[in-house]
Amino acid sequence: MNNTLSQPDDAKLSQLLREARPAPPLPPGFQNAVWRRLEKAEPPQEPFSLAGWLDRCAAWLLRQRLAAAGLAVLLLVGALVGVMDGVSLSKQAAQQRYLASVSPMSHTP
């Protein structure tokens, strides 16, 4: 790479090159028209495939916010299932204790 300091002639040359090829002005509303065309353009539709659908779902679910929310929901559901199972087990144990206290001979191990 050539590391020479720019000289005053370089500035003049740059100015001459810019003037030699002027950029024509854009018509009024050109940018707005381009953006409208981009917004109207539809992405190409690909045929339905289960693998593509699963990929899109996995990508959507693996976003950081959704992953954190999904983890929170799973923890909440797990806790609720655990509580419900514990209530059911404690109810069965209470029934067995009551039956054993009323009729000790009917208790089966």
N, C-alpha and C positions, 0 to 999 in steps of 0.2 A: 504494500500500500504506500502511496506517495503522500507523505505528510509535509506538504509545503504550505507556507502561510499564504493566505489569499492576498492578492495584490490589487491595487486600485483598478487595473485593467480587467480583472475578473468581474468586478461589479458592473463595469461598463458592458462587458460581454453578456452578462446575465440580463441586463436591461435590454440590450439589443435583441437577444433571443426571445424575451417575453413580448416585445413589440412586433417581432416578425410573425408571430403566430397568435394573434389575439383570439380570445374565446368569445364567441358571439353571445349576446345576452339571451337568457332563457325567456320564452314567452310568459306573459302573466298567468299565474295560476298553475304553472307547470308542476311544481312540487305537490300541490293539492291533488291534481289529476293523477299523478303517479301513485300517491297514497290511496286514492279511491280505487284505482285499478288493482292494487295489491290487496286491499281489503275485500274486494269482490271476488278475487281469484280463489277458487276452491282447491284444496290439496287433492292430488289424484287419489281416487278410491281404489284401494287394493281389495282383492277378493277375500271373503271371510275365511279365516282359518282358525282352528282352535288354538294352535300354538301361538299365533299372532295375538289373539285375544288374551291368552294367559300372560304373554309377555307384557302387554299394555296394562293389565290388571296388576301384575307384580311391580312394574315400574311405578304405577300410581300409589300402590300401598307402601312402597319402600321410600317414599319421600319422608324426610325427617319428621315433620309434624304429624303426618298420618301414622308413621311407625310408633311414635311416642303415644299417640292417642290409642292406637290399637293395642299396645302393650298395657296401657292403663285399663282398657276395657277387659282384656283377657285376665288381668289380675283381679279386677272386680268380679267378673263372672266366676273365676276360680274360688274366690273367697265366699261368694254366695253359695256355690255348690257345696263347699266344705261345711259351711254353717248348716245348710239344709240336711246334709248327711249326718252331721253331729247331732242335730235335733232328732232325726229319725233313730239313730243308734241309742241316744239317751232315753227316748220314749220306749224302745224295745227293752232296754235294761230295766227301766222302772216297772214295766209290765211283768217281767220275769221275777223281779224282787217281790212285787205284790203277790203274784201267784205263789211264790215260794213261802211267803209269810202266811197266806191263807191256807194253803194245802201243801205242806212240805213234801208229801209223797208224789204229787203230780209233777214236780220239777224234774225235767229230763236234762241230763248233762249234754 
